[in-house]
């Protein structure tokens, strides 16, 4: 690393819980990148888009899981609204 490059670098330090760090490290290992590369990707994407690279929400975990199941085409399926109502006692 050249002197010019070294002086242009900045160090960021932050805290997270051990379980999150371990799980993220496992994902990054599968992707073939390290934590530093992943965090730099996050920062560069944020700067490029001038926004977070994900959509933060305050939805309940039930709603988030329901949307995940719907997107993955998992869970129960109903052919009619009558079937749906019968299943949920409406």
C-alpha positions in Angstrom: 0.0 0.0 0.0 1.4 3.4 -1.0 1.8 6.2 1.5 -0.8 8.3 -0.4 -3.4 5.4 -0.2 -2.6 4.8 3.5 -3.2 8.4 4.4 -6.5 8.5 2.5 -7.9 5.6 4.5 -10.1 6.0 7.5 -10.8 3.6 10.3 -14.4 2.9 11.5 -15.1 1.0 14.7 -18.6 -0.1 15.8 -20.1 -2.6 18.2 -22.4 -5.5 17.5 -23.3 -8.6 19.4 -21.2 -11.7 19.0 -24.1 -13.8 17.5 -24.7 -11.2 14.7 -21.0 -10.9 13.9 -20.6 -14.7 13.7 -23.7 -15.2 11.5 -22.6 -12.3 9.2 -19.1 -13.6 9.0 -20.4 -17.1 7.9 -22.5 -15.5 5.1 -19.5 -13.3 4.0 -17.3 -16.4 4.0 -19.8 -18.2 1.7 -19.7 -15.1 -0.6 -15.9 -15.1 -0.6 -15.6 -11.7 1.1 -14.5 -10.5 4.5 -16.2 -8.2 7.0 -14.3 -5.2 5.8 -15.2 -5.7 2.2 -18.8 -6.2 3.0 -19.0 -3.1 5.1 -17.2 -1.1 2.4 -19.8 -2.4 -0.1 -22.6 -1.2 2.2 -21.0 2.3 2.5 -20.3 2.6 -1.3 -23.9 1.6 -2.1 -25.2 4.1 0.4 -23.2 6.9 -1.1 -24.0 5.9 -4.7 -27.8 5.7 -4.1 -27.9 8.5 -1.5 -30.1 6.1 0.5 -29.8 2.9 2.6 -29.3 -0.2 0.5 -32.4 -1.7 2.1 -35.9 -0.5 3.1 -36.1 -0.2 6.9 -39.5 -0.9 8.3 -41.3 -1.1 11.5 -43.5 -4.0 10.5 -44.2 -6.7 13.0 -42.2 -9.9 12.6 -45.6 -11.6 11.7 -46.1 -9.3 8.7 -42.5 -9.6 7.6 -42.7 -13.4 7.8 -46.1 -13.4 5.9 -44.6 -11.3 3.1 -41.5 -13.6 3.0 -43.8 -16.7 2.7 -45.9 -15.1 0.0 -42.9 -14.1 -2.0 -41.5 -17.7 -1.7 -45.0 -19.1 -2.5 -45.0 -20.9 0.9 -47.8 -21.4 3.4 -51.4 -22.3 2.8 -53.2 -21.5 -0.4 -56.9 -21.0 -0.9 -58.7 -21.2 -4.2 -61.6 -19.0 -3.1 -62.3 -16.3 -0.4 -64.9 -18.7 1.0 -62.1 -21.3 1.7 -60.0 -18.5 3.3 -62.9 -17.4 5.5 -63.7 -21.0 6.5 -60.1 -21.6 7.5 -60.0 -18.6 9.8 -63.5 -18.8 11.2 -65.0 -15.7 9.5 
